[in-house]
Amino acid sequence: MQIEFVSDVACPWCAVGLNGLERALERLSDLPIELRFEPYELNPDLGPEGRDVVEYLSQKYGRSPAEVAQMQETIRARGEAVGFEFGPRVHTWNTFDAHRLIAWSGDEGPPGAQRALKHALLQAYHGDGLNPSAPEVLLQAAAAAGLDAAAAQAVIASDRYADVVRQRERHWQQLGIQAVPSVVVDGRHLIQGGQPPEVYEQALRKIAASGASA
């Protein structure tokens, strides 16, 4: 079973969804599953300086600061339920370089490195409030994921994988993906949103059963 996790590092529901999916995968150890991470940018037009997160979300979604705070509290509680601890997030950033590094790690890194890098970057932004596209943060995340530091530095300092990321983003947009996280199974089944573990588990078992009976 091939699972493509379409998401953005800047998306808090993606942190919730990934942890929920991984709790489900622990219960599905009887199924052969390959997990890969695919790019989607929620804020592609943000400059390198980023924006105040409350100001940006208020403007983007038409929410008051109080409504944004309530939304963040809901996300914090959902994260806690699946083992992800949200810290203060006062700024939001452009994540294109983070996606380049994630794509590279999936192609050229050792087994498990892409997954580890995704976790490290989600933690950097949503847990520690760091800029997930700052070169020093990217390099630190790469090291935490067990990736070669010199090779990661070369990718960060270049435009490698820029075309790959843009092509993959277009691919998902053309398939109708408009929100993340989107969990795409075997290229044809979609599980939308940051779901609890039991929802992912039930959906994946149903998909596996339908494939076995086909």
Backbone hydrogen bonds in HBPLUS format (Angstrom, degrees):
<---DONOR---> <-ACCEPTOR-->    atom                        ^
c    i                          cat <-CA-CA->   ^        H-A-AA   ^      H-
h    n   atom  resd res      DA  || num        DHA   H-A  angle D-A-AA Bond
n    s   type  num  typ     dist DA aas  dist angle  dist       angle   num
A0034-GLU N   A0001-MET O   2.84 MM  33  6.21 161.3  1.87 164.2 168.0     1
A0186-ASP N   A0002-GLN O   2.71 MM 184  4.91 169.4  1.72 154.0 157.9     2
A0003-ILE N   A0034-GLU O   2.77 MM  31  5.98 174.2  1.77 174.1 172.6     3
A0036-ARG N   A0003-ILE O   2.85 MM  33  6.24 155.5  1.91 162.1 170.4     4
A0004-GLU N   A0184-VAL O   2.83 MM 180  5.09 166.2  1.85 151.5 156.3     5
A0184-VAL N   A0004-GLU O   2.94 MM 180  5.09 175.0  1.94 150.9 151.1     6
A0005-PHE N   A0036-ARG O   2.77 MM  31  6.13 166.2  1.79 167.2 169.7     7
A0038-GLU N   A0005-PHE O   2.97 MM  33  5.80 171.3  1.98 131.7 133.5     8
A0006-VAL N   A0182-SER O   2.89 MM 176  5.10 163.6  1.91 163.8 158.2     9
A0182-SER N   A0006-VAL O   3.04 MM 176  5.10 158.2  2.09 143.7 150.2    10
A0007-SER N   A0038-GLU O   3.11 MM  31  6.40 165.1  2.13 158.7 156.1    11
A0011-CYS N   A0008-ASP O   3.04 MM   3  5.28 164.6  2.07 113.0 117.1    12
A0014-CYS N   A0011-CYS O   3.07 MM   3  5.26 139.3  2.25 100.7 112.4    13
A0015-ALA N   A0012-PRO O   3.09 MM   3  5.26 126.3  2.39  99.4 112.3    14
A0016-VAL N   A0012-PRO O   3.17 MM   4  6.58 158.9  2.22 148.4 153.9    15
A0017-GLY N   A0013-TRP O   2.75 MM   4  5.86 160.5  1.79 141.6 147.9    16
A0018-LEU N   A0014-CYS O   2.84 MM   4  5.87 161.2  1.88 143.8 148.6    17
A0019-ASN N   A0015-ALA O   3.20 MM   4  6.28 169.0  2.21 145.6 148.7    18
A0020-GLY N   A0016-VAL O   2.93 MM   4  6.12 153.4  2.01 147.3 155.7    19
A0021-LEU N   A0017-GLY O   2.77 MM   4  5.95 156.6  1.82 150.2 156.7    20
A0022-GLU N   A0018-LEU O   2.89 MM   4  6.10 158.6  1.93 150.2 156.0    21
A0023-ARG N   A0019-ASN O   3.04 MM   4  6.26 148.0  2.15 141.1 149.0    22
A0024-ALA N   A0020-GLY O   3.09 MM   4  6.38 151.3  2.18 141.6 149.6    23
A0025-LEU N   A0021-LEU O   2.83 MM   4  6.17 152.6  1.91 149.7 157.9    24
A0026-GLU N   A0022-GLU O   3.08 MM   4  6.27 142.0  2.23 139.9 148.5    25
A0027-ARG N   A0024-ALA O   2.94 MM   3  5.27 135.7  2.14 104.9 117.2    26
A0028-LEU N   A0025-LEU O   3.01 MM   3  4.78 148.9  2.11  95.3 105.2    27
A0031-LEU N   A0028-LEU O   2.91 MM   3  5.63 168.8  1.93 124.5 128.3    28
A0046-LEU N   A0043-ASN O   3.21 MM   3  5.72 170.4  2.21 119.5 122.3    29
A0050-GLY N   A0047-GLY O   3.05 MM   3  5.60 159.4  2.09 117.9 124.0    30
A0051-ARG N   A0092-THR O   2.98 MM  41  5.45 153.3  2.05 147.4 155.2    31
A0092-THR N   A0051-ARG O   2.81 MM  41  5.45 160.4  1.85 160.4 167.2    32
A0056-TYR N   A0052-ASP O   2.87 MM   4  5.96 160.1  1.91 153.9 160.4    33
A0053-VAL N   A0090-VAL O   3.00 MM  37  5.29 167.0  2.02 112.4 116.7    34
A0057-LEU N   A0053-VAL O   2.90 MM   4  5.97 169.6  1.91 148.9 152.0    35
A0058-SER N   A0054-VAL O   2.90 MM   4  5.88 154.9  1.96 145.3 152.9    36
A0059-GLN N   A0055-GLU O   3.07 MM   4  6.20 157.3  2.12 142.9 148.5    37
A0060-LYS N   A0056-TYR O   2.84 MM   4  6.00 163.7  1.87 152.4 157.7    38
A0061-TYR N   A0057-LEU O   2.96 MM   4  5.79 166.5  1.98 144.8 148.4    39
A0062-GLY N   A0058-SER O   2.92 MM   4  5.20 119.9  2.29 128.3 138.7    40
A0063-ARG N   A0058-SER O   3.17 MM   5  4.49 127.6  2.46 113.2 124.2    41
A0067-GLU N   A0064-SER O   2.98 MM   3  5.08 117.4  2.38  99.5 115.2    42
A0068-VAL N   A0064-SER O   2.90 MM   4  6.26 154.8  1.97 156.7 164.6    43
A0069-ALA N   A0065-PRO O   2.94 MM   4  6.17 157.7  1.99 145.9 151.7    44
A0070-GLN N   A0066-ALA O   3.01 MM   4  6.27 151.6  2.09 142.7 150.2    45
A0071-MET N   A0067-GLU O   2.92 MM   4  6.13 155.6  1.98 145.5 152.4    46
A0072-GLN N   A0068-VAL O   2.89 MM   4  6.16 156.0  1.95 151.0 157.6    47
A0073-GLU N   A0069-ALA O   2.97 MM   4  6.22 146.2  2.09 141.3 150.5    48
A0074-THR N   A0070-GLN O   2.98 MM   4  6.27 153.2  2.06 147.7 154.5    49
A0075-ILE N   A0071-MET O   3.04 MM   4  6.32 160.4  2.08 149.2 154.2    50
A0076-ARG N   A0072-GLN O   2.86 MM   4  6.05 153.7  1.93 143.4 151.3    51
A0077-ALA N   A0073-GLU O   3.02 MM   4  6.24 159.8  2.06 147.8 151.8    52
A0078-ARG N   A0074-THR O   3.02 MM   4  6.28 157.7  2.07 148.0 154.4    53
A0079-GLY N   A0075-ILE O   2.81 MM   4  6.01 152.9  1.88 150.7 158.4    54
A0080-GLU N   A0076-ARG O   2.93 MM   4  6.18 160.0  1.97 149.4 154.5    55
A0081-ALA N   A0077-ALA O   3.13 MM   4  6.36 147.1  2.25 141.8 149.9    56
A0082-VAL N   A0079-GLY O   3.02 MM   3  5.44 144.5  2.15 108.8 118.7    57
A0084-PHE N   A0079-GLY O   2.79 MM   5  4.70 166.7  1.80 137.0 132.5    58
A0083-GLY N   A0080-GLU O   3.25 MM   3  5.03 166.9  2.27 100.9 104.3    59
A0087-GLY N   A0126-HIS O   2.80 MM  39  6.02 169.5  1.81 146.7 150.2    60
A0099-HIS N   A0095-THR O   3.07 MM   4  6.42 151.7  2.15 153.1 161.0    61
A0100-ARG N   A0096-PHE O   3.01 MM   4  6.40 147.6  2.11 145.7 155.2    62
A0101-LEU N   A0097-ASP O   3.08 MM   4  6.36 159.5  2.12 148.6 152.6    63
A0102-ILE N   A0098-ALA O   2.98 MM   4  6.22 155.9  2.04 147.0 154.1    64
A0103-ALA N   A0099-HIS O   2.93 MM   4  6.08 161.6  1.96 148.6 153.1    65
A0104-TRP N   A0100-ARG O   2.99 MM   4  6.23 162.7  2.02 149.0 153.7    66
A0105-SER N   A0101-LEU O   2.91 MM   4  6.10 159.4  1.95 148.1 153.7    67
A0106-GLY N   A0102-ILE O   3.10 MM   4  6.34 145.2  2.22 144.8 153.2    68
A0107-ASP N   A0103-ALA O   3.22 MM   4  6.52 144.8  2.36 145.1 154.1    69
A0107-ASP N   A0104-TRP O   3.12 MM   3  5.23 125.1  2.43  98.4 112.2    70
A0108-GLU N   A0104-TRP O   2.79 MM   4  5.82 171.5  1.80 166.4 168.8    71
A0109-GLY N   A0105-SER O   2.94 MM   4  4.44 138.4  2.11 113.1 121.0    72
A0113-ALA N   A0110-PRO O   3.03 MM   3  5.56 162.9  2.06 139.7 141.6    73
A0116-ALA N   A0112-GLY O   3.07 MM   4  6.24 160.1  2.11 147.9 153.9    74
A0117-LEU N   A0113-ALA O   2.81 MM   4  5.98 155.1  1.88 150.2 157.0    75
A0118-LYS N   A0114-GLN O   2.94 MM   4  6.16 159.1  1.99 149.1 154.6    76
A0119-HIS N   A0115-ARG O   3.10 MM   4  6.37 161.9  2.13 148.6 152.9    77
A0120-ALA N   A0116-ALA O   2.94 MM   4  6.16 156.1  1.99 144.8 151.9    78
A0121-LEU N   A0117-LEU O   2.93 MM   4  6.16 155.3  1.99 153.7 159.1    79
A0122-LEU N   A0118-LYS O   2.96 MM   4  6.17 159.0  2.01 151.0 157.1    80
A0123-GLN N   A0119-HIS O   2.91 MM   4  6.07 157.8  1.96 149.2 155.5    81
A0124-ALA N   A0120-ALA O   2.92 MM   4  6.08 151.4  2.00 137.7 146.1    82
A0125-TYR N   A0121-LEU O   3.08 MM   4  6.29 162.8  2.11 149.5 151.9    83
A0126-HIS N   A0122-LEU O   2.82 MM   4  5.70 145.0  1.94 149.5 156.9    84
A0127-GLY N   A0123-GLN O   2.85 MM   4  4.61 135.0  2.06 115.3 127.8    85
A0128-ASP N   A0123-GLN O   2.91 MM   5  6.32 139.8  2.07 158.5 169.9    86
A0130-LEU N   A0124-ALA O   2.78 MM   6  5.32 167.8  1.79 148.9 144.8    87
A0129-GLY N   A0125-TYR O   3.01 MM   4  4.64 134.0  2.23 115.2 122.7    88
A0134-ALA N   A0131-ASN O   3.18 MM   3  5.49 169.3  2.19 114.5 117.7    89
A0137-VAL N   A0134-ALA O   2.96 MM   3  5.28 122.6  2.29 108.9 123.9    90
A0138-LEU N   A0134-ALA O   2.91 MM   4  6.15 164.6  1.93 164.8 170.0    91
A0139-LEU N   A0135-PRO O   2.91 MM   4  6.07 158.9  1.96 148.8 154.5    92
A0140-GLN N   A0136-GLU O   3.04 MM   4  6.12 153.9  2.11 135.8 143.0    93
A0141-ALA N   A0137-VAL O   2.92 MM   4  6.11 157.9  1.97 148.7 154.7    94
A0142-ALA N   A0138-LEU O   2.89 MM   4  6.11 154.8  1.96 147.1 154.3    95
A0143-ALA N   A0139-LEU O   2.98 MM   4  6.22 157.6  2.03 147.2 152.6    96
A0144-ALA N   A0140-GLN O   2.98 MM   4  6.24 156.0  2.04 145.7 152.4    97
A0145-ALA N   A0141-ALA O   2.99 MM   4  6.21 135.8  2.19 141.0 152.8    98
A0145-ALA N   A0142-ALA O   3.15 MM   3  5.06 128.3  2.43  92.2 105.9    99
A0147-LEU N   A0142-ALA O   2.98 MM   5  5.28 162.1  2.01 159.0 153.0   100
A0146-GLY N   A0143-ALA O   3.06 MM   3  5.16 160.9  2.09 105.8 111.4   101
A0152-ALA N   A0148-ASP O   2.92 MM   4  6.09 159.6  1.96 153.3 159.7   102
A0153-GLN N   A0149-ALA O   2.89 MM   4  6.04 158.3  1.93 147.8 153.9   103
A0154-ALA N   A0150-ALA O   3.05 MM   4  6.25 151.1  2.13 142.6 149.9   104
A0155-VAL N   A0151-ALA O   3.14 MM   4  6.46 150.9  2.23 144.9 152.0   105
A0156-ILE N   A0152-ALA O   2.93 MM   4  6.18 167.0  1.94 156.5 160.0   106
A0157-ALA N   A0153-GLN O   2.99 MM   4  6.10 157.2  2.04 148.5 153.9   107
A0158-SER N   A0155-VAL O   3.15 MM   3  5.25 156.9  2.20 105.3 112.4   108
A0162-ALA N   A0159-ASP O   3.09 MM   3  5.58 152.7  2.17 136.1 135.8   109
A0165-VAL N   A0161-TYR O   2.98 MM   4  6.08 165.1  2.00 146.8 149.9   110
A0166-ARG N   A0162-ALA O   3.06 MM   4  6.31 166.3  2.08 151.3 155.0   111
A0167-GLN N   A0163-ASP O   2.92 MM   4  6.02 157.9  1.97 146.2 152.6   112
A0168-ARG N   A0164-VAL O   2.91 MM   4  6.14 160.3  1.95 152.3 157.5   113
A0169-GLU N   A0165-VAL O   2.90 MM   4  6.08 156.8  1.95 150.6 157.3   114
A0170-ARG N   A0166-ARG O   2.98 MM   4  6.19 161.1  2.02 147.2 152.0   115
A0171-HIS N   A0167-GLN O   2.94 MM   4  6.15 153.3  2.01 143.7 151.7   116
A0172-TRP N   A0168-ARG O   3.13 MM   4  6.42 161.3  2.17 151.6 153.5   117
A0173-GLN N   A0169-GLU O   3.01 MM   4  6.22 160.8  2.05 151.0 157.0   118
A0174-GLN N   A0170-ARG O   2.81 MM   4  5.95 159.7  1.85 155.0 160.1   119
A0175-LEU N   A0171-HIS O   3.15 MM   4  6.39 131.7  2.40 135.6 148.0   120
A0175-LEU N   A0172-TRP O   3.16 MM   3  5.01 130.8  2.42  91.2 104.6   121
A0177-ILE N   A0172-TRP O   2.99 MM   5  5.47 159.6  2.04 156.5 149.8   122
A0176-GLY N   A0173-GLN O   2.98 MM   3  5.12 157.1  2.04 104.7 111.2   123
A0193-GLY N   A0181-PRO O   2.85 MM  12  5.13 148.7  1.94 176.5 166.6   124
A0183-VAL N   A0191-ILE O   2.86 MM   8  4.97 174.1  1.86 154.6 154.5   125
A0191-ILE N   A0183-VAL O   2.82 MM   8  4.97 156.1  1.87 145.3 153.2   126
A0185-VAL N   A0189-HIS O   2.74 MM   4  4.92 162.5  1.77 145.0 151.1   127
A0188-ARG N   A0185-VAL O   3.11 MM   3  6.08 165.5  2.13 131.5 131.2   128
A0189-HIS N   A0185-VAL O   3.07 MM   4  4.92 157.8  2.12 141.7 146.6   129
A0195-GLN N   A0193-GLY O   3.05 MM   2  5.70 116.5  2.47 111.2  94.8   130
A0199-VAL N   A0196-PRO O   3.07 MM   3  5.53 134.1  2.29 111.2 122.9   131
A0200-TYR N   A0196-PRO O   3.33 MM   4  6.74 161.8  2.36 156.9 161.3   132
A0201-GLU N   A0197-PRO O   2.84 MM   4  6.06 167.2  1.86 158.0 162.2   133
A0202-GLN N   A0198-GLU O   3.01 MM   4  6.01 164.7  2.03 138.8 143.0   134
A0203-ALA N   A0199-VAL O   3.04 MM   4  6.17 166.6  2.05 149.2 153.2   135
A0204-LEU N   A0200-TYR O   2.87 MM   4  6.01 166.5  1.89 157.7 161.3   136
A0205-ARG N   A0201-GLU O   2.95 MM   4  6.08 159.0  1.99 151.4 157.1   137
A0206-LYS N   A0202-GLN O   3.03 MM   4  6.19 154.1  2.10 145.3 152.5   138
A0207-ILE N   A0203-ALA O   2.95 MM   4  6.22 156.7  2.00 148.1 154.5   139
A0208-ALA N   A0204-LEU O   2.88 MM   4  6.05 161.5  1.92 147.1 152.4   140
A0209-ALA N   A0205-ARG O   2.90 MM   4  6.05 156.5  1.96 145.3 151.5   141
A0210-SER N   A0206-LYS O   2.96 MM   4  6.16 153.5  2.03 145.9 152.9   142
A0211-GLY N   A0207-ILE O   2.99 MM   4  6.23 147.3  2.10 146.1 154.8   143
A0212-ALA N   A0208-ALA O   3.00 MM   4  6.25 149.0  2.09 144.0 152.4   144
A0213-SER N   A0209-ALA O   3.10 MM   4  6.27 142.6  2.24 141.7 150.7   145
A0214-ALA N   A0211-GLY O   3.35 MM   3  5.15 150.1  2.45  93.0 101.5   146
